[in-house]
Amino acid sequence: MVQICFSDPGSTHLSKICHCEVDPNVPDHEDSEPPLLLAAMCGSDQAMHVLLSHGASINAIDRHGNTALHWAAIVGNMNCVTLLLSHGIPINITNDIEVTPLMFAASYEHIDIVGYLLQQGASTLPQLNQWNESALTFACYAGDIGIVEIILAVEVPVEYRSRELYSSLGQAALGRHMDVVELLLDLKAPVDLQDTLIENPLHLAIRGGNESIISLLLSQGANIEAISLDGYTPLMAATRGRNVNAVTALLDAGADIYAVNEATGETAFSLAEERGYDLGLK
C-alpha cells in the first residue's frame, strides 16, 4: 500500500513501489485520496518528490476539490509547499467552495506559509468569493494579527476593499479578537454597509459574545437597529442568545424593544417573555 510508505524517512519502499509500475495517481482503495494528497496531508515532501518523479499528477484533487497545495498549506509544511510550486501547481487554485491555499494558510495561522505564498505571487485581491470570504477574512476570524498585517501590507486595487474590510470586521468580531477589530477600524473598515448580503459586524459581535467589541462597534456608529439576514435586530439577537450584558449595552444605547421581525412578528420583548426570563426589558 502506497500510503504506509509515507512514514519512511528515505521513501525507499515508496520508490520500490513506483519502480514496480504502480500507478502513482491511483488511491489504495475506493475511499482513499490520491497518493500525492496523502503525502501532503502527512507533510512528507520526500514521498511527494518520489511520487512526482514517477508521474503523479500535480493537479490531483480530493472529493472537495482540494489539491496537494491546499493540504500543504493546511498542514503548514514549507518543504511541501516549495516542492509543489517548483512543479508548477497553480498558486491561486481554488477548491469546490472557492478557497485558495493562501486562505487555508491564513486560517490555520501558518505565518511562514502565508508570507512565502505572497512572495511567490499569491493573490490578495480584495474581491470576495461567493461566500464573502478572502484570505483577509480567514485571517481575521483566526485572529493572528501578524498574518492580518502581512496581508494588509500588500498593495491592492481599492475596488471591493470596502466590502472586504466590512466582512473582515465581522469575522474578527465573531472570533472575539479585539486587537484585530481595532486594527480594522483604524483602517476605516465600515461598521455598516448598505445593499450587501454580508452579515452585519454588530450581529456577529453579538454571536461572538464579546461585550467589549459590541460596545466598541456601537461607539463607532454601528446601526443599532440593523436587520440581520433572518430579520432580527441586534437586541433581538442578544435576547435570543440570553446575553444579558449585550442586552444592557444595546438598551443603554437606545435600542428599540418593540422593533418587529417582519417575517416572524417577534420583538425583543416578546422573545424574552416567551422564554420566561427577565433580561431587564421593561
DAKAQUI-V236311 format. One record per backbone hydrogen bond with DSSP energy under -1.0 kcal/mol. NH is the residue of the N-H (numbers start at 1). CO is the residue of the C=O. Records with the same first field share a line. If there is no record, write none. Layout:
NH: CO / CO
This chain:
5: 2
6: 3
8: 5
11: 8
15: 11
16: 12
17: 13
18: 14
19: 15
20: 16
21: 18
22: 17
26: 23
32: 29
38: 34
39: 35
40: 36
41: 37
42: 38
44: 39
45: 43
48: 44
49: 45
50: 46
51: 47
52: 48
53: 49
55: 52
56: 51
60: 57
62: 66
65: 62
71: 67
72: 68
73: 69
74: 70
75: 71
76: 72
77: 72
81: 77
82: 78
83: 79
84: 80
85: 81
86: 82
87: 83
88: 85
89: 84
93: 90
95: 99
96: 64
98: 95
104: 100
105: 101
106: 102
107: 103
108: 104
109: 106
110: 105
111: 109
114: 110
115: 111
116: 112
117: 113
118: 114
119: 115
120: 116
121: 118
122: 117
129: 133
132: 129
138: 134
139: 135
140: 136
141: 137
142: 138
143: 139
145: 143
148: 144
149: 145
150: 146
151: 147
152: 148
153: 149
154: 151
161: 158
164: 160
165: 161
166: 162
167: 163
168: 164
169: 165
170: 166
171: 167
172: 168
173: 169
174: 170
175: 171
177: 172
181: 177
182: 178
183: 179
184: 180
185: 181
186: 182
187: 183
188: 185
189: 184
204: 200
205: 201
206: 202
207: 203
208: 204
209: 205
214: 210
215: 211
216: 212
217: 213
218: 214
219: 215
220: 216
221: 218
222: 217
226: 223
228: 232
231: 228
237: 233
238: 234
239: 235
240: 236
241: 237
242: 239
243: 238
244: 242
247: 243
248: 244
249: 245
250: 246
251: 247
252: 248
253: 249
254: 251
255: 250
261: 266
265: 261
269: 257
271: 267
272: 268
273: 269
274: 270
275: 271
277: 272
